[in-house]
C-alpha cells in the first residue's frame, strides 16, 4: 500500500511513516556503527583490518565456527564472508581447520592477534554503553524496550521469509 493511497488513513499513515523511519534508522545505525569502529581502529593505529572484519572477530569471540554458522548465528550479515575469512586467516587474526566430518567445511577461531581486535571492539562498546548511561541518553529500561521491539521485528520478518513464500 503506498503512502498516497486514499484508503490509508490517519493512524495507518502514521504507523507506516514510523515503520519507514525505523527501517531507515536501522540501516543508518549499522553504517554508523561501522564508521565508529573504523575510526577507533584508525585512532589506535590498526589500519590493516576493516570495520566489518573487526565486528566479525568481535562476534565470533571465543567460539569456533564454520562460515555457514556465522550467518545462521547472526554473527555476520555480509555476502562476502568467505573473502573476509580468507583475509583474516592470511593476516593472522584467525586459525582455520578443515572439519573432520565434512572436508568441504572449514572451522575458524581467533588467534591471539584476533582476540586483541575483539578486545579493542569490546572496550569501545563498553565506553559507549557507559556514555549512553552516564549521560542519561538511554537507561536500562529504554535499552530493554529497544531490544525487545527489535527482537519482535526480527521474529516477524523471519516468519515472513519462512511462511509467505
C-alpha positions as CSV (number, residue, x, y, z in Angstrom):
1,X,0.0,0.0,0.0
2,X,1.5,3.3,-1.0
3,X,1.5,6.4,1.2
4,X,-0.6,8.2,-1.4
5,X,-3.4,5.6,-1.3
6,X,-6.6,7.3,-0.1
7,X,-7.6,4.1,1.7
8,X,-4.7,4.5,4.1
9,X,-6.0,7.0,6.7
10,X,-4.8,8.6,9.9
11,X,-3.2,6.0,12.1
12,X,-2.3,3.8,9.2
13,X,-0.3,6.6,7.6
14,X,1.3,7.4,10.9
15,X,2.3,3.8,11.5
16,X,3.7,3.4,8.0
17,X,5.7,6.6,8.3
18,X,7.1,5.4,11.7
19,X,7.9,2.0,10.2
20,X,9.7,3.5,7.3
21,X,11.6,5.8,9.6
22,X,12.6,2.8,11.8
23,X,13.9,0.9,8.7
24,X,16.0,3.9,7.7
25,X,17.3,4.3,11.2
26,X,18.3,0.6,11.5
27,X,20.2,0.9,8.2
28,X,21.9,4.2,9.2
29,X,22.8,2.9,12.6
30,X,24.5,-0.1,11.1
31,X,26.6,2.1,8.8
32,X,27.4,4.5,11.7
33,X,28.5,1.5,13.8
34,X,30.9,0.5,11.1
35,X,32.2,4.1,10.9
36,X,32.7,4.3,14.7
37,X,34.6,1.0,14.6
38,X,36.7,2.2,11.7
39,X,37.5,5.5,13.5
40,X,38.5,3.6,16.6
41,X,41.0,1.4,14.7
42,X,42.4,4.5,12.9
43,X,42.8,6.1,16.4
44,X,44.8,3.1,17.8
45,X,46.8,2.7,14.6
46,X,45.4,-0.6,13.3
47,X,44.9,0.0,9.6
48,X,45.1,-3.4,8.0
49,X,41.7,-4.5,9.2
50,X,38.4,-3.0,8.2
51,X,35.3,-2.4,10.4
52,X,33.4,-5.4,9.0
53,X,36.3,-7.7,9.8
54,X,36.7,-6.3,13.3
55,X,33.0,-6.7,14.0
56,X,33.2,-10.3,12.7
57,X,36.1,-11.0,15.1
58,X,34.2,-9.5,17.9
59,X,31.1,-11.5,17.2
60,X,33.0,-14.8,16.9
61,X,34.7,-14.2,20.3
62,X,35.7,-17.5,21.9
63,X,33.6,-19.7,19.6
64,X,34.9,-22.0,16.9
65,X,32.5,-21.8,13.9
66,X,32.1,-22.6,10.2
67,X,31.4,-20.0,7.6
68,X,27.8,-21.2,7.4
69,X,27.3,-20.9,11.1
70,X,28.5,-17.3,11.0
71,X,25.3,-16.4,9.1
72,X,22.9,-18.7,10.9
73,X,24.0,-17.5,14.3
74,X,23.7,-13.9,13.2
75,X,27.5,-13.1,13.6
76,X,27.8,-11.9,10.0
77,X,25.4,-10.5,7.5
78,X,27.6,-9.9,4.5
79,X,27.7,-11.7,1.2
80,X,31.5,-11.8,1.2
81,X,32.1,-13.9,4.3
82,X,34.5,-16.2,2.5
83,X,36.6,-13.3,1.3
84,X,36.8,-11.8,4.8
85,X,37.6,-15.1,6.5
86,X,40.4,-15.7,4.0
87,X,41.8,-12.3,4.6
88,X,41.6,-12.7,8.4
89,X,43.4,-16.0,8.2
90,X,46.1,-14.5,5.9
91,X,46.6,-11.6,8.2
92,X,46.9,-13.9,11.3
93,X,43.7,-13.0,13.0
94,X,42.1,-16.4,12.7
95,X,43.1,-20.1,12.6
96,X,41.3,-22.3,10.2
97,X,41.0,-26.1,10.1
98,X,39.1,-28.5,7.8
99,X,36.2,-30.3,9.5
100,X,36.9,-34.0,10.1
101,X,33.3,-35.0,9.1
102,X,32.7,-32.6,6.2
103,X,36.0,-31.9,4.5
104,X,34.4,-29.1,2.4
105,X,33.7,-27.2,5.6
106,X,36.3,-25.1,7.4
107,X,36.1,-24.2,11.1
108,X,37.6,-20.9,12.3
109,X,38.6,-19.5,15.6
110,X,40.5,-16.4,16.7
111,X,44.2,-16.3,17.2
112,X,45.8,-14.2,20.0
113,X,46.1,-11.3,17.4
114,X,42.3,-11.8,16.7
115,X,41.5,-11.7,20.4
116,X,43.3,-8.4,20.6
117,X,41.0,-7.0,17.9
118,X,38.0,-8.4,19.7
119,X,39.1,-6.8,23.0
120,X,39.6,-3.4,21.3
121,X,36.0,-3.6,20.0
122,X,34.7,-4.8,23.4
123,X,36.4,-1.8,25.1
124,X,34.9,0.6,22.5
125,X,31.4,-0.9,23.2
126,X,31.9,-0.7,26.9
127,X,32.8,3.0,26.6
128,X,29.7,3.6,24.5
129,X,27.4,1.8,26.9
130,X,28.9,3.8,29.8
131,X,28.5,7.0,27.9
132,X,24.9,6.3,27.0
133,X,24.0,5.5,30.6
134,X,26.0,8.2,32.5
135,X,24.8,11.0,30.1
136,X,21.3,9.8,30.6
137,X,20.8,9.2,26.9
138,X,19.5,5.7,27.5
139,X,18.8,3.8,30.6
140,X,18.4,0.1,31.2
141,X,14.6,0.2,30.7
142,X,15.0,2.1,27.5
143,X,17.6,-0.4,26.2
144,X,15.3,-3.3,27.2
145,X,12.4,-1.6,25.3
146,X,14.5,-1.1,22.2
147,X,15.9,-4.6,22.1
148,X,12.5,-6.1,22.8
149,X,11.0,-4.2,19.9
150,X,13.8,-5.1,17.6
151,X,13.5,-8.8,18.5
152,X,9.8,-8.8,17.7
153,X,10.5,-7.2,14.3
154,X,13.2,-9.9,13.7
155,X,10.8,-12.7,14.5
156,X,8.1,-11.1,12.3
157,X,10.5,-10.8,9.4
158,X,11.8,-14.3,9.9
159,X,8.3,-15.6,9.9
160,X,7.6,-13.7,6.6
161,X,10.5,-15.4,5.0
162,X,9.7,-18.9,6.3
163,X,5.9,-18.9,5.8
164,X,4.9,-16.5,3.0
165,X,6.9,-18.0,0.1
